Amino acid sequence: MHYRLRLAILMTLCAACGQRYDVVIRNGTVYDGSGSPGVKGDVVIQGDSLVAVGVLGHARGRTVIDATGLAVAPGFINMLSHAEDALVYDGRSQSDIRQGVTLEVLGESSMGPLTDTMKKIALDQQTDIRYPITWTTLGQYLDTIVAHGISTNVASLVGAGTVRTNVIGWTSRSPAPAELDSMKMLVRQAMEEGALGLTTALIYVPDFYAKTDELIAMAKVAAQYGGIYTAHVRSEGTRLLEALDEHLRIAREAGIAAEIYHLKAAGKPNWTKMDEVIARVNAARGQGLVITADMYTYPAGATGLDASMPPWVQEGGIQAWITRLKQPAIRARVKREMSTPTDKWENLFLAAGSADNMLVVEFKQDSLKYLTGKTLAEVARMRKKSPEETAMDLVIQDGTRVGTVYFLMSEDNIKKEIAQPWVSFGSDAGSLAAEGVFLKSNPHPRAYGNFARLLGKYVREEKVIPLEEAIRRLSLLPATNLKLQRRGALKPGYFADVIVFDPATIADHATFEKPHQYATGVVHVLVNGTQVLKNGEHTGAKPGRVVRGPGWKGRQVAL
């Protein structure tokens, strides 16, 4: 019997006999993550692990947390995090820790494997958060940020677009057989370094250029290691159903579990498609495919102005894009295509319905920061130009894709998605701090409120799903989907990622106008047994670790 399992059994048996443990959380309503209703009880922690869960009144702790009137739950898993930059710069992960997030899962793209050219371009595209890139592989990146110190755990998938760029750059073509072999080798390397699977974002260049067969070939490699395939599907609007069919085909032919990132129907003409999306996913699941999804709890998305312009103008990378946008004939063509309905590419300029529904929120150049938080329509009026021309000018002047919020979704669909038992939750945002350099731009409020908004607005106030089900979707469901070991539940032998929160008061406060506002209602957070949030305030502790996937070939930790 493994040492940790023996220890867990021994301590469970001894919990009532007066032995002193590192932490005892007493008198809370304990939700174990399974979806079962909460039960009043205690949680006992020794080192980095849970050793007992139940009514354990005689258990003594060096630290005792009184959870009377509060919920005790497994730490939440941010199924789609973009904390890549923030964690390098500030490992405290404040905006997520204060919502109960204990694991950031990085996806859509990845921080490795990188070439020297990729590193140079990435450095040039850094905006307010700046840092050296000292790693090459994905595994090296993960080890680097943990060595610097992070408060949450972190995991990552390997980006299909990252791998594609590593081998063939930003060109719009299919890889030659030898190039595809190199791409598959890089996926294999990342999986053995601990990647959770393969990820992609198919509306963006260069991921857009990948054909379905290319994605299947790489997904098959991830599947060999027990990994998952996750995707921002090729369309969330005009061709949403066709994009879903492609996603299901990849899952079927690669023999891999597949996750739909930030499930949505984008653009009012497409809102009615959500019922069919749900029906097709349920049918696929009924046929034995492992299909799941995640979402954020807001009617707007956030990306860049690249999602408003055709992919052909972006081929070759940011500098080639900017060079083209300076040419009058190309500008005229881009303007025309931005305002013309199409099913050839995902046009969020049209999906938003109006430039009044687009906020520009992140710039690199100080000279443009005064525009932060204004609508594209407002900026266009200020400049006495069309919104299309203004968007092109902003990209040229800032030298970046320019961070942009698009209002795209319906409230009714948000509730329909939350109601699905196979939907978990991801912020699709960084984990920030309401201070310093982070205040130089306006993030989407989901960075500060996605998980608290679920529990406050949709669980407590609107009763879309019960609390115990929401906790399952925030913990055990994503842990199971990602095949994580000893995470996502309150069970003896599991890692002590534990949160204590008040279901009656938990709430989000961030808005699109004032996004830098922390959620409230989470009282205590422990990561790997170390208290990171105490009475609602960050302790400064950074006990976060790399959580590696089932294909990891490194040193295994004995259970």
Phi, psi and omega in degrees: 000136182297150184302312183296322179294317177301318181297318180298315180296316181298316183287328175298317180292329185264359188300331183267002188262007174097001178298146181267130180245172182294312182220136170235123174259117193246142167067024176271171168268110190268123174251116189278355179099350184280346187100357176285150178301155179291150180229134179296132181181196186232160176229130183244134184234134172231124183063233183262009190231155171281134179244341178200143177223125181155198176272104191229056190301335182268355179292132181250145182231146172296326170240129178241126178251120178275112182255023180303128180079003183242162175267140175243127188215163172297150174303146182279149179251119176278100190291337173221098180251144169242049179271016185307309182284315185300321182290331175292318186279316184216103186283002183289337177054047191300312188293333178271317178305321182287356172251001179096009179283128178242356177218122175262121178254113184273133183208186186076312171223185179215161183274014176181161006279143185242148167263171177298322178295318178298320178297317181298315180293320179298319177298319181293331182272356176297138181257254182282326180270113184237141183197155176285150175256103187256001184247167176238313183265165178297317179300321179294322177299311182299317179295325181296312184289328176291322177297325177290331180108118177225149182275330175264163165286163181218143175218165181208152166263165177262133185281126174298321178292325178296315179295317179300314180297321180303324186265316186236007176076208187258029184271151181266080177201164176278150178289145170292161181308318180292324178292320178296323176299320179294321178296317179296324178297320179293323174297316179300316180298315181295320178298320180288340174277354176114007175302147182277346182162199181253139182225154180202162178225097198275001173267351186255148171284136006266358181303326180307327186285346184286129174278164184301317182298324177297317180293321178298318181299317179286323179297327177299323178294313178300322180296326179299336181257010181079017183277175180247158173249125180237144184208135155284104191296166192296337174209138172248011184227259187303319182243039182302314183292322177293322178294321176297318179299321177297317179301315180293323178297317179299316179299316184293310187283333178271349182063049188224147171292144186224135181246134173269120179285145177031066181310129180193163166243109190265129180095129186308320179299344184255358185300326183290350182283345186297322179300319180289323176302311181298319180296318181291322177295316179297322178295317179297318178297323177294335179272001176104355176287143177265092183243125178226177180209165170226171184202164166246158195259048183221156179273007180231149173253173178219132179204231179223177177290350174298331180283001175254355186237151184295146182300327184299327182285344182263356183301136178097354178103180190299317183291321176296321177299311182296318179301318179295320183293347178273352183267123186306316183294320179291320178302318181296319179293316180297317179301317180296316182288328177298328185256011181245123178303142182205156171248015182272337178204162184275109186255097181284342174300315177282323182299328179291341177088334183189151175293345173290342180260021178233125177252132173268124193232350182214124177232152174274320186278129179302328183293345180253353187295339178295345178274352184304128178090355177275155174283155176300325178297318178298315180297319179299318179294321178300324185265355180057044177227169176288157176301323180297313180295322179297317178301315179297317181296320181296320177298315180298311186289325182273335183074017178223179177282350178065112180298132187219139174257133180240126175273115194226335195248166179256147178296323179299318180293324177304315180293321178299319181292315179303326184289346183281130185290348181259013181256124172255196190223139177218144183283335187055036186208172177283170172249108198247182173229145181275057183196165170056223187299333182295336182282355182282350177220166180252107176285168167297140180299345178300336178296331183252347191222001190303315187278320176295325178296320176302310187285329180274300185287308191270336178266299185289312188275315186257350173054042178293318173221155178287162184302315183297327178287321177299319179296320176301317183290338180267355186223280188291324179300305179296326178297320178292316180301324183267000180058043179280141180266130173061032176228153170096002181210158173262093180220146175305135181095344178279156176297145185274067168264103191224140175235150175236121184217165181257105181299337183279343184233347185303133186201153172266150180232346181293139176234169177294329179281321181228080187282338186276066179225122183292147169290159178232162177113341173273124188262313182225145174222130173242135178239120184052039176084355181256133183284121181255327175239128180229119183052039175083001181240144181290134181275346186090354181291147180225071183268010185297150180230166170283128173258115189257154182282176186292346181268003185301131181253010180279196181293125180273138177271123181294138178270000000 
